[in-house]
Amino acid sequence: MMQKFSNTWSLMSASWEVLKKDREMLIFPLISGICSLLLLVSFALPVFLSGSWQTFGRETSRDTQVIYYLLLFAFYFCNYFIIVFFNSAVVSCATIRMRGGDPTVSDGLRASTARLPLIAGWALVAATVGIVLRIIEDRSKTIGKIVAALLGTAWTLASFFVVPIMVVENINPLDALKKSASMFKRTWGEQIIGNFSFGLVFFVLGIPAFLLFLLGIVSGSIAMLVVFIILAAIYLIVLALVQSTLQTIFQAALYFYSQNGKAPQGFSEDLLNNSIAHK
């Protein structure tokens, strides 16, 4: 287990080396985050101001619940569309770099724009799965949550390679999902440990933000507290952008190696070979 975590650290370092060559890729998760925040506000604010949120729930009428789930589905679809669009741009740029090219922001946006129908289709599929899992979870406070968690994990694993497949191979979402599931059946590896350890590493890296907050409290000054909170927030935002980009680069590299059997530029073959155990 420790070896796998060590291997994941090496994978993250290799992903970082790719990112250092194309720092402009950080703009994609930044725009994605801003758009997702604006989307959330656009959905939540009208519901909150109208007081409609008080009528939503399991004890409400069937018609009200239908409206609730329809609104939630619309939010899921739009949010998935935003996330997948900009993740596709990162995958495109990472793939160009791994093949020896020199990508630009316009390259990533161009690739995502060219795949708008595929991205919309996948957002529709993902939103449908998301709303089904939410309904299952809402049906029971305990069993529903357990079942939804198990199904959600299986879905995450099966769909792990969907975005790289759509970006690189330009195939429709359902075929991409079938291929992703097939690839996962053949191979398993650092996508589980990698995601977890990426989060763990960045959790540790996030500790300075907590320390800044404590320094603000200890200072006894409201002005200093505000300053430290702002610094902590900026630090966490930058950290989140880096984490999101590194994980997407890693995902693209793992797909590239799984598909071609050759290490992409910036990654060693031994490193990637150790991260995928063939059944």
Residue pairs with C-beta under 8 A, 6 or more apart in sequence:
4 190
4 193
5 193
5 197
7 190
7 271
7 274
7 275
8 190
8 193
8 194
8 197
8 198
8 275
9 197
9 201
10 271
11 190
11 194
11 250
11 253
11 267
11 271
11 272
11 275
12 194
12 197
12 198
12 201
12 246
12 250
14 253
14 266
14 267
14 268
14 271
15 246
15 247
15 249
15 250
15 253
16 246
17 266
18 94
18 97
18 98
18 249
18 253
18 266
19 25
19 26
19 242
19 245
19 246
19 249
21 97
21 266
22 93
22 94
22 97
22 102
22 103
24 93
24 104
24 105
25 89
25 90
25 93
25 94
25 103
25 105
25 108
25 245
25 249
26 241
26 242
26 245
27 105
28 86
28 87
28 89
28 90
28 93
28 105
28 108
28 245
29 86
29 90
29 240
29 241
29 244
29 245
29 248
30 241
31 86
32 82
32 83
32 85
32 86
32 87
32 244
33 237
33 240
33 241
35 82
35 86
36 79
36 82
36 83
39 75
39 78
39 79
39 82
40 75
40 79
43 71
43 74
43 75
47 53
47 71
55 64
56 64
56 65
56 68
58 65
58 138
60 68
69 131
69 134
69 135
72 131
72 134
73 127
73 128
73 130
73 131
76 126
76 127
76 130
76 131
77 123
77 124
77 127
78 123
80 122
80 123
80 126
80 127
80 130
81 119
81 120
81 123
84 119
84 122
84 123
84 126
84 163
85 112
85 116
85 119
86 112
87 163
87 248
88 108
88 111
88 112
88 115
88 119
88 163
88 166
88 167
89 105
89 108
89 109
89 111
89 112
90 108
90 245
90 248
90 249
90 252
91 163
91 164
91 167
91 168
91 248
91 251
91 252
92 103
92 107
92 108
92 111
92 112
92 167
93 103
93 104
93 105
93 107
93 108
94 103
94 248
94 249
94 252
94 253
95 164
95 167
95 168
95 252
95 256
95 264
96 102
96 103
96 107
97 103
97 265
97 266
98 252
98 253
98 256
98 264
98 265
98 266
98 267
99 264
99 265
100 265
111 167
112 119
112 167
115 166
115 167
115 170
118 166
118 170
118 171
118 172
118 173
118 176
119 166
121 172
121 173
121 174
122 162
122 163
122 166
122 173
122 176
124 173
125 173
125 174
125 177
126 159
129 155
133 148
133 151
133 152
133 155
134 148
136 144
136 147
136 148
136 151
137 144
137 145
137 147
137 148
138 144
157 184
157 191
157 192
158 177
158 180
158 181
158 184
159 177
159 180
159 181
160 180
160 184
160 191
160 251
161 176
161 179
161 180
161 183
161 184
161 251
161 254
161 255
161 258
162 173
162 176
162 177
162 180
163 251
164 251
164 252
164 255
164 256
165 171
165 176
165 179
165 180
165 255
166 173
166 176
168 255
168 256
168 259
169 176
169 179
171 179
183 255
183 258
183 259
184 191
185 279
186 278
186 279
187 258
187 276
187 277
187 278
187 279
188 276
188 277
188 279
189 254
189 275
189 276
189 277
190 250
190 254
190 275
190 276
191 251
191 254
194 247
194 250
194 254
194 275
195 247
198 243
198 246
198 247
198 250
199 243
202 239
202 240
202 242
202 243
205 239
206 235
206 236
206 239
208 232
208 235
209 232
209 233
209 235
209 236
209 239
210 232
212 228
212 229
212 231
212 232
212 235
213 228
213 229
213 232
215 224
215 228
216 224
216 225
216 226
216 227
216 228
216 229
217 225
219 225
219 228
252 264
253 264
253 266
253 267
253 272
254 272
254 275
254 276
256 262
256 264
257 263
257 264
257 267
257 269
257 272
257 273
257 276
258 276
262 269
263 269
263 271
263 272
